[in-house]
């Protein structure tokens, strides 16, 4: 149920070719970004030091790419940091460059309802050709027990009470602190746009249940290039990226100074975010002008695969996330 701090040697990159099948770029879609992160301070759970850093970096990087592409961005952050719980929204107008930001505090006990309500609101506001990115960094519930397997991988979005008798997963007070993956997918199914779901949490591979998932970079690239998947689209316009298998933990480390999730570091790097061995980090631009979902998974570092095996669902067609103008490319 925890993302564990570990020391790693410098990574080796697995160099893979890019996917050749992708949806064509569209000039009229907006980006919708929803990120959720908790550090669990002032709770009975183990504190996570990298989750909010992951969230901050993800929001900053997506905002930069939308600005470079002059793409409208609608983002919302739900955060529990240092005992403070708050919602922060940002609206970026790609045409005028205008930015509107709002922030308000709320109670941790209402985090689950806030997340689910936010998904409903986005579902009512988003357009069919828009792209919705959902990112979660936090604890994931461990429950491979046959009778309680529906709790496995659940997002832990509040405090958890551990009773002396009985199972903590079935405690009534804990129900409002966990979002079952079935609850999450139910709300996601109501969003008509293209969806990219990124979970950096333990046992997150449970989200892949019901879809054919791929683990290991060589396999994912090989399979995307095949032409004979079942079904015409293969994934109902939903792209799943999870940090670990359904029986694995997700780890974090501080090799670059700040703590980050290992998986989040991989995703951020492929979006163009810059990590430095000197201990500082900042937003940046990817080396390629076109960024696709498969690019986010391509080249997972081998030392990370020693500790956890990220997974991505199988799909027939790759999805273009950003097409950067030539002036932005390295």
VEXLUMDO-251626 format. One record per residue (C-alpha): y, z, x; residue in three letters. Coordinates in pm, 1 decimal. Layout:
N
<atom <Y, Z, X>, ala> ...
This chain:
330
<atom <0.0, 0.0, 0.0>, unk> <atom <228.5, -4.8, 303.4>, unk> <atom <371.6, -258.4, 539.8>, unk> <atom <297.6, -108.7, 880.0>, unk> <atom <517.7, -116.7, 1190.3>, unk> <atom <332.6, -272.5, 1481.2>, unk> <atom <415.4, -396.7, 1830.0>, unk> <atom <346.7, -762.9, 1896.6>, unk> <atom <348.1, -985.7, 2199.8>, unk> <atom <575.8, -1286.8, 2187.0>, unk> <atom <434.7, -1538.7, 1940.0>, unk> <atom <275.1, -1875.6, 2004.9>, unk> <atom <361.1, -2152.4, 1761.2>, unk> <atom <97.8, -2367.0, 1597.5>, unk> <atom <249.9, -2714.6, 1595.8>, unk> <atom <156.8, -2909.0, 1284.1>, unk> <atom <272.0, -3231.1, 1126.1>, unk> <atom <478.9, -3227.0, 807.5>, unk> <atom <354.1, -3316.6, 464.9>, unk> <atom <407.0, -3677.5, 359.0>, unk> <atom <385.3, -3629.8, -17.8>, unk> <atom <694.8, -3475.4, -170.4>, unk> <atom <912.1, -3488.9, -475.5>, unk> <atom <1217.5, -3707.2, -413.4>, unk> <atom <1544.3, -3531.1, -347.3>, unk> <atom <1764.5, -3481.3, -651.3>, unk> <atom <2141.8, -3460.0, -633.0>, unk> <atom <2199.0, -3270.9, -955.4>, unk> <atom <1985.8, -2956.8, -932.2>, unk> <atom <2112.4, -2601.8, -880.5>, unk> <atom <1945.3, -2333.3, -672.6>, unk> <atom <1869.4, -2003.1, -846.4>, unk> <atom <1773.9, -1716.2, -617.9>, unk> <atom <1644.7, -1374.5, -722.0>, unk> <atom <1554.8, -1121.8, -454.1>, unk> <atom <1411.4, -772.5, -494.4>, unk> <atom <1380.2, -522.0, -209.2>, unk> <atom <1321.2, -147.9, -186.3>, unk> <atom <1314.8, 82.8, 115.5>, unk> <atom <1169.6, 376.6, -90.0>, unk> <atom <1400.3, 640.4, 54.4>, unk> <atom <1427.3, 943.5, -174.2>, unk> <atom <1083.1, 866.9, -318.4>, unk> <atom <733.2, 1002.0, -248.1>, unk> <atom <628.4, 670.4, -92.8>, unk> <atom <629.1, 563.0, 270.6>, unk> <atom <969.4, 433.6, 377.0>, unk> <atom <987.2, 63.9, 466.0>, unk> <atom <1248.1, -24.8, 725.7>, unk> <atom <1239.7, -403.5, 706.7>, unk> <atom <1248.3, -491.1, 337.8>, unk> <atom <1622.6, -476.5, 275.0>, unk> <atom <1686.0, -653.3, 605.8>, unk> <atom <1455.1, -928.9, 481.2>, unk> <atom <1650.7, -950.0, 157.2>, unk> <atom <1990.6, -958.1, 327.3>, unk> <atom <1879.3, -1234.5, 561.0>, unk> <atom <1719.9, -1438.4, 280.9>, unk> <atom <2033.0, -1427.7, 67.3>, unk> <atom <2263.2, -1511.7, 356.5>, unk> <atom <2046.1, -1802.6, 470.3>, unk> <atom <2004.8, -1958.7, 125.5>, unk> <atom <2378.6, -1924.4, 67.1>, unk> <atom <2451.7, -2104.7, 394.3>, unk> <atom <2215.6, -2392.1, 311.1>, unk> <atom <2368.5, -2432.6, -34.4>, unk> <atom <2714.6, -2442.4, 121.6>, unk> <atom <2603.7, -2703.2, 374.0>, unk> <atom <2449.4, -2909.6, 96.5>, unk> <atom <2736.8, -2834.9, -142.8>, unk> <atom <2478.3, -2722.7, -394.1>, unk> <atom <2558.7, -2478.3, -674.7>, unk> <atom <2392.9, -2140.3, -618.1>, unk> <atom <2324.6, -1861.8, -866.3>, unk> <atom <2183.4, -1555.3, -693.9>, unk> <atom <2107.0, -1198.2, -789.7>, unk> <atom <1989.8, -913.7, -567.7>, unk> <atom <1821.3, -599.3, -700.1>, unk> <atom <1811.7, -344.3, -421.1>, unk> <atom <1711.3, 14.1, -347.5>, unk> <atom <1868.5, 104.8, -14.2>, unk> <atom <1914.1, 454.4, 128.8>, unk> <atom <1882.4, 616.9, -210.3>, unk> <atom <2137.0, 383.4, -369.8>, unk> <atom <2016.0, 132.3, -628.6>, unk> <atom <2232.1, -164.0, -719.8>, unk> <atom <2257.1, -517.8, -853.3>, unk> <atom <2464.8, -778.7, -673.5>, unk> <atom <2526.3, -1127.4, -808.1>, unk> <atom <2685.8, -1432.4, -649.4>, unk> <atom <2795.7, -1761.6, -801.5>, unk> <atom <2877.8, -2040.9, -557.9>, unk> <atom <3040.3, -2364.2, -679.7>, unk> <atom <2927.7, -2644.4, -452.9>, unk> <atom <3211.5, -2871.7, -559.5>, unk> <atom <3505.0, -2634.9, -508.0>, unk> <atom <3351.6, -2390.0, -260.9>, unk> <atom <3450.3, -2102.6, -486.7>, unk> <atom <3250.2, -1779.7, -478.4>, unk> <atom <3236.8, -1507.0, -743.4>, unk> <atom <3059.7, -1182.0, -651.7>, unk> <atom <2988.2, -877.7, -867.2>, unk> <atom <2810.9, -550.8, -790.9>, unk> <atom <2705.1, -250.8, -998.5>, unk> <atom <2480.4, 52.4, -956.3>, unk> <atom <2188.9, 151.6, -1177.8>, unk> <atom <1900.2, 398.8, -1182.3>, unk> <atom <1579.3, 339.9, -989.0>, unk> <atom <1381.9, 441.9, -1298.8>, unk> <atom <1508.2, 126.5, -1470.7>, unk> <atom <1424.0, -114.8, -1185.9>, unk> <atom <1116.8, -263.3, -1357.5>, unk> <atom <1304.8, -337.0, -1679.3>, unk> <atom <1595.1, -479.1, -1480.3>, unk> <atom <1368.3, -721.4, -1295.0>, unk> <atom <1187.9, -842.0, -1605.7>, unk> <atom <1510.6, -873.2, -1805.4>, unk> <atom <1669.0, -1070.3, -1521.5>, unk> <atom <1377.7, -1315.3, -1525.4>, unk> <atom <1418.3, -1360.6, -1900.4>, unk> <atom <1791.0, -1424.3, -1859.3>, unk> <atom <1731.2, -1681.7, -1586.4>, unk> <atom <1470.5, -1852.7, -1802.3>, unk> <atom <1729.3, -1898.4, -2076.9>, unk> <atom <1998.8, -2028.9, -1842.3>, unk> <atom <1819.0, -2250.2, -1591.5>, unk> <atom <1771.0, -2626.5, -1623.6>, unk> <atom <1444.3, -2816.5, -1597.4>, unk> <atom <1529.0, -2986.4, -1265.5>, unk> <atom <1673.5, -2675.8, -1098.9>, unk> <atom <1485.1, -2476.7, -834.9>, unk> <atom <1420.1, -2105.5, -883.1>, unk> <atom <1328.6, -1896.1, -577.8>, unk> <atom <1189.1, -1545.9, -632.4>, unk> <atom <1156.1, -1321.9, -326.4>, unk> <atom <1009.1, -970.9, -319.6>, unk> <atom <986.2, -735.5, -20.9>, unk> <atom <826.4, -398.9, -85.8>, unk> <atom <505.0, -210.7, -147.1>, unk> <atom <210.4, -373.0, -319.8>, unk> <atom <-54.5, -172.8, -504.7>, unk> <atom <-409.6, -152.9, -371.2>, unk> <atom <-678.2, -174.8, -636.6>, unk> <atom <-991.3, -377.6, -570.6>, unk> <atom <-1185.7, -149.0, -804.2>, unk> <atom <-1355.4, -357.5, -1072.9>, unk> <atom <-1213.2, -153.7, -1359.8>, unk> <atom <-863.3, -139.7, -1211.1>, unk> <atom <-843.2, -476.6, -1036.5>, unk> <atom <-554.8, -586.2, -1259.8>, unk> <atom <-336.7, -342.3, -1063.2>, unk> <atom <-413.5, -509.6, -730.5>, unk> <atom <-102.3, -652.9, -567.6>, unk> <atom <128.1, -508.5, -834.3>, unk> <atom <489.8, -482.8, -722.9>, unk> <atom <579.9, -117.4, -671.0>, unk> <atom <942.5, -101.2, -784.8>, unk> <atom <996.0, 272.8, -826.2>, unk> <atom <860.7, 612.9, -736.8>, unk> <atom <488.6, 680.6, -772.2>, unk> <atom <342.6, 1017.5, -869.7>, unk> <atom <8.5, 1103.4, -710.1>, unk> <atom <-175.5, 1350.6, -935.3>, unk> <atom <-429.2, 1602.3, -810.1>, unk> <atom <-674.3, 1477.6, -1071.3>, unk> <atom <-723.2, 1124.8, -1199.5>, unk> <atom <-612.8, 789.9, -1060.6>, unk> <atom <-245.4, 735.8, -979.6>, unk> <atom <-259.2, 380.3, -1113.7>, unk> <atom <-334.9, 498.4, -1465.6>, unk> <atom <-75.6, 776.2, -1472.7>, unk> <atom <164.7, 703.4, -1763.2>, unk> <atom <469.5, 788.0, -1551.3>, unk> <atom <368.1, 526.3, -1295.9>, unk> <atom <348.3, 238.9, -1541.3>, unk> <atom <725.3, 201.3, -1538.7>, unk> <atom <723.4, 179.6, -1157.4>, unk> <atom <480.5, -111.3, -1123.6>, unk> <atom <505.1, -474.1, -1226.5>, unk> <atom <154.6, -608.6, -1267.6>, unk> <atom <115.4, -959.8, -1133.7>, unk> <atom <15.0, -1066.2, -1484.0>, unk> <atom <349.9, -934.5, -1609.6>, unk> <atom <532.0, -1121.7, -1336.2>, unk> <atom <355.8, -1451.6, -1401.9>, unk> <atom <411.2, -1414.5, -1774.3>, unk> <atom <786.8, -1406.9, -1718.2>, unk> <atom <772.5, -1682.8, -1457.0>, unk> <atom <584.1, -1906.4, -1699.0>, unk> <atom <887.7, -1890.8, -1926.8>, unk> <atom <1109.7, -2044.7, -1659.3>, unk> <atom <1098.3, -2422.0, -1696.2>, unk> <atom <1235.1, -2512.5, -1351.7>, unk> <atom <1053.7, -2563.3, -1023.5>, unk> <atom <953.5, -2216.8, -903.0>, unk> <atom <898.7, -2092.0, -548.1>, unk> <atom <754.0, -1739.2, -544.1>, unk> <atom <753.5, -1552.8, -212.0>, unk> <atom <591.3, -1209.4, -194.1>, unk> <atom <604.4, -1008.0, 127.6>, unk> <atom <391.8, -713.2, 20.4>, unk> <atom <43.4, -575.4, 69.4>, unk> <atom <-238.9, -736.0, -129.4>, unk> <atom <2.4, -1006.5, -246.4>, unk> <atom <-273.2, -1267.8, -225.6>, unk> <atom <-389.8, -1136.8, -562.9>, unk> <atom <-115.0, -1357.2, -707.6>, unk> <atom <-323.2, -1657.9, -606.2>, unk> <atom <-604.8, -1561.5, -846.1>, unk> <atom <-655.0, -1840.5, -1094.3>, unk> <atom <-520.1, -2104.6, -856.2>, unk> <atom <-680.3, -2258.4, -551.5>, unk> <atom <-518.9, -2084.6, -254.9>, unk> <atom <-514.2, -2191.2, 106.4>, unk> <atom <-502.9, -1961.6, 407.9>, unk> <atom <-448.7, -2088.4, 759.3>, unk> <atom <-198.9, -2352.9, 864.6>, unk> <atom <-448.5, -2622.1, 960.0>, unk> <atom <-612.3, -2606.8, 620.2>, unk> <atom <-290.3, -2623.4, 421.2>, unk> <atom <-161.5, -2930.7, 602.9>, unk> <atom <-495.2, -3108.2, 576.8>, unk> <atom <-530.4, -3039.1, 206.2>, unk> <atom <-178.4, -3142.9, 112.0>, unk> <atom <-243.3, -3482.1, 267.0>, unk> <atom <-550.4, -3536.7, 53.3>, unk> <atom <-498.0, -3747.3, -256.3>, unk> <atom <-767.5, -3620.8, -488.4>, unk> <atom <-673.6, -3282.0, -627.6>, unk> <atom <-777.9, -3186.8, -976.2>, unk> <atom <-503.0, -3246.8, -1228.9>, unk> <atom <-192.7, -3461.0, -1201.5>, unk> <atom <46.6, -3200.1, -1065.3>, unk> <atom <-194.3, -2929.7, -955.1>, unk> <atom <31.6, -2627.2, -988.8>, unk> <atom <252.7, -2659.8, -1297.6>, unk> <atom <563.4, -2687.2, -1073.6>, unk> <atom <496.9, -2342.1, -925.6>, unk> <atom <468.4, -2282.6, -550.6>, unk> <atom <322.7, -1951.6, -433.3>, unk> <atom <367.6, -1810.4, -84.2>, unk> <atom <211.0, -1470.3, -23.0>, unk> <atom <211.9, -1257.8, 290.7>, unk> <atom <-153.1, -1155.4, 292.9>, unk> <atom <-486.9, -1182.2, 118.8>, unk> <atom <-572.0, -976.6, -188.2>, unk> <atom <-752.3, -725.8, 34.9>, unk> <atom <-503.6, -715.4, 323.2>, unk> <atom <-191.5, -522.4, 409.1>, unk> <atom <140.0, -680.1, 505.2>, unk> <atom <303.7, -571.5, 829.0>, unk> <atom <651.7, -543.0, 974.3>, unk> <atom <787.0, -500.3, 1326.4>, unk> <atom <1112.2, -472.5, 1519.5>, unk> <atom <1063.0, -723.4, 1799.4>, unk> <atom <1410.1, -867.9, 1737.7>, unk> <atom <1591.3, -534.5, 1710.6>, unk> <atom <1608.2, -493.3, 1333.4>, unk> <atom <1289.0, -430.4, 1139.0>, unk> <atom <1158.7, -727.1, 939.5>, unk> <atom <839.6, -819.9, 762.6>, unk> <atom <624.4, -1048.4, 977.9>, unk> <atom <586.1, -1295.0, 693.0>, unk> <atom <954.3, -1286.6, 598.7>, unk> <atom <1043.3, -1361.5, 960.5>, unk> <atom <828.6, -1673.9, 943.9>, unk> <atom <988.0, -1796.9, 621.5>, unk> <atom <1340.6, -1723.5, 739.7>, unk> <atom <1287.9, -1899.9, 1072.6>, unk> <atom <1176.3, -2216.3, 898.6>, unk> <atom <1483.6, -2205.0, 677.2>, unk> <atom <1695.0, -2199.4, 993.0>, unk> <atom <1764.2, -1828.2, 1035.0>, unk> <atom <1799.0, -1734.4, 1403.0>, unk> <atom <1619.8, -1439.1, 1560.3>, unk> <atom <1701.2, -1355.5, 1920.4>, unk> <atom <1502.0, -1166.8, 2180.2>, unk> <atom <1834.4, -1007.4, 2277.0>, unk> <atom <1822.3, -814.1, 1949.6>, unk> <atom <2074.1, -992.0, 1729.7>, unk> <atom <2025.3, -1234.8, 1444.3>, unk> <atom <2231.4, -1468.8, 1228.4>, unk> <atom <2216.1, -1755.9, 983.8>, unk> <atom <2159.9, -2103.2, 1122.1>, unk> <atom <2051.3, -2454.9, 1039.3>, unk> <atom <1695.2, -2588.1, 1047.6>, unk> <atom <1608.7, -2855.5, 1301.0>, unk> <atom <1502.0, -3095.3, 1025.1>, unk> <atom <1739.6, -3245.5, 771.8>, unk> <atom <1489.1, -3205.9, 488.8>, unk> <atom <1333.1, -2866.6, 414.8>, unk> <atom <1026.4, -2855.0, 189.9>, unk> <atom <802.7, -2577.9, 61.2>, unk> <atom <530.5, -2677.3, 304.8>, unk> <atom <779.2, -2645.9, 591.3>, unk> <atom <810.9, -2276.4, 506.8>, unk> <atom <439.5, -2230.2, 571.8>, unk> <atom <397.1, -2480.3, 853.1>, unk> <atom <321.8, -2334.7, 1194.6>, unk> <atom <245.4, -1970.9, 1110.4>, unk> <atom <229.3, -1792.1, 1443.1>, unk> <atom <-118.2, -1710.9, 1570.3>, unk> <atom <-51.0, -1348.0, 1656.5>, unk> <atom <53.4, -1281.3, 1297.3>, unk> <atom <-270.3, -1432.2, 1170.6>, unk> <atom <-446.1, -1159.9, 1371.3>, unk> <atom <-308.0, -895.3, 1134.8>, unk> <atom <-269.7, -1074.5, 803.1>, unk> <atom <-343.5, -1416.1, 660.6>, unk> <atom <-60.8, -1559.8, 449.6>, unk> <atom <-167.7, -1785.2, 166.6>, unk> <atom <-15.3, -2074.3, -23.9>, unk> <atom <-144.5, -2226.6, -344.6>, unk> <atom <-276.0, -2580.1, -339.1>, unk> <atom <-52.7, -2844.7, -492.2>, unk> <atom <-47.0, -3220.7, -521.0>, unk> <atom <317.7, -3284.2, -435.1>, unk> <atom <540.5, -3100.9, -190.5>, unk> <atom <883.1, -2985.5, -310.1>, unk> <atom <1211.1, -3067.0, -135.2>, unk> <atom <1425.8, -2754.5, -125.2>, unk> <atom <1723.6, -2873.7, 78.7>, unk> <atom <1846.2, -3207.2, 207.8>, unk> <atom <2117.9, -3135.0, 459.6>, unk> <atom <2387.4, -3389.1, 544.4>, unk> <atom <2363.0, -3550.1, 886.3>, unk> <atom <2665.9, -3358.1, 1010.2>, unk> <atom <2468.0, -3034.2, 972.3>, unk> <atom <2163.9, -3130.2, 1172.1>, unk> <atom <2103.7, -3026.6, 1529.7>, unk> 
